[in-house]
Amino acid sequence: MPNKKSAEKELRKTKKRTIDNKKVSANAKALVKNSLKKVAANDNSAKEDMPKTVKALDKAAKKGVMTKKTASRKKSRLMKKVNKIK
């Protein structure tokens, strides 16, 4: 338990930020996972879902949930797999 008023406020802010960051992170992870499942099944709809997935990864990087390089690496690897689908 925080002893000072400012520490209590920081705790409230941290809890709120944690919830927001988890939403962003979970959304990005879910979209990547769904895209990978579609790629494994050679489903062409994976190409249609790419803009949503890329957008979610970019948002996660922008909010600081993951680093810019991590988001870029995930996008790159996913794009390679999607582009192999015929």
C-alpha positions as CSV (number, residue, x, y, z in Angstrom):
1,M,0.0,0.0,0.0
2,P,1.3,3.4,-0.9
3,N,1.9,5.8,2.0
4,K,1.7,9.1,0.1
5,K,-1.2,10.7,-1.8
6,S,0.9,11.0,-5.0
7,A,1.9,7.3,-4.7
8,E,-1.8,6.3,-4.5
9,K,-2.5,8.3,-7.7
10,E,0.4,6.7,-9.5
11,L,-0.9,3.3,-8.5
12,R,-4.3,4.2,-10.0
13,K,-2.7,5.4,-13.2
14,T,-0.5,2.3,-13.4
15,K,-3.5,0.0,-13.1
16,K,-5.4,1.8,-15.8
17,R,-2.4,1.8,-18.1
18,T,-1.9,-1.9,-17.5
19,I,-5.4,-2.7,-18.5
20,D,-5.2,-0.6,-21.7
21,N,-1.8,-2.1,-22.6
22,K,-3.1,-5.7,-22.2
23,K,-6.0,-4.9,-24.5
24,V,-3.6,-3.7,-27.2
25,S,-1.2,-6.6,-26.7
26,A,-3.9,-9.2,-26.7
27,N,-5.5,-7.8,-29.8
28,A,-2.2,-7.9,-31.7
29,K,-1.3,-11.4,-30.5
30,A,-4.7,-12.7,-31.5
31,L,-4.5,-11.3,-35.0
32,V,-1.0,-12.6,-35.5
33,K,-2.1,-16.1,-34.2
34,N,-5.2,-16.1,-36.5
35,S,-3.1,-15.1,-39.5
36,L,-0.6,-17.8,-38.8
37,K,-3.4,-20.4,-38.6
38,K,-4.7,-19.3,-42.0
39,V,-1.2,-19.4,-43.5
40,A,-0.8,-23.0,-42.1
41,A,-4.1,-23.9,-43.8
42,N,-3.1,-22.2,-47.1
43,D,-6.1,-19.9,-46.8
44,N,-6.1,-16.9,-49.1
45,S,-8.1,-14.9,-46.6
46,A,-4.8,-14.4,-44.7
47,K,-3.8,-11.8,-47.3
48,E,-7.1,-9.9,-46.6
49,D,-6.4,-9.9,-42.9
50,M,-2.9,-8.5,-43.2
51,P,-3.8,-4.8,-43.0
52,K,-5.6,-5.3,-39.7
53,T,-2.7,-7.3,-38.3
54,V,-0.1,-4.8,-39.4
55,K,-2.1,-2.0,-38.0
56,A,-2.5,-3.7,-34.6
57,L,1.3,-4.4,-34.5
58,D,2.0,-0.8,-35.3
59,K,-0.3,0.5,-32.6
60,A,1.3,-1.8,-30.1
61,A,4.7,-0.4,-31.0
62,K,3.4,3.1,-30.9
63,K,1.9,2.6,-27.4
64,G,5.1,1.0,-26.1
65,V,3.6,-2.4,-25.5
66,M,6.3,-3.9,-27.8
67,T,9.3,-2.2,-29.3
68,K,9.3,-0.9,-32.8
69,K,11.9,-3.5,-33.9
70,T,9.8,-6.4,-32.4
71,A,6.7,-5.2,-34.3
72,S,8.8,-4.9,-37.5
73,R,10.2,-8.4,-37.1
74,K,6.8,-9.9,-36.5
75,K,5.4,-8.1,-39.6
76,S,8.3,-9.2,-41.8
77,R,8.1,-12.8,-40.8
78,L,4.3,-12.9,-41.2
79,M,4.5,-11.2,-44.6
80,K,7.1,-13.7,-45.9
81,K,4.7,-16.6,-44.9
82,V,1.6,-14.9,-46.4
83,N,3.4,-14.1,-49.7
84,K,4.3,-17.8,-50.1
85,I,0.6,-18.7,-50.3
86,K,-0.5,-19.5,-53.8
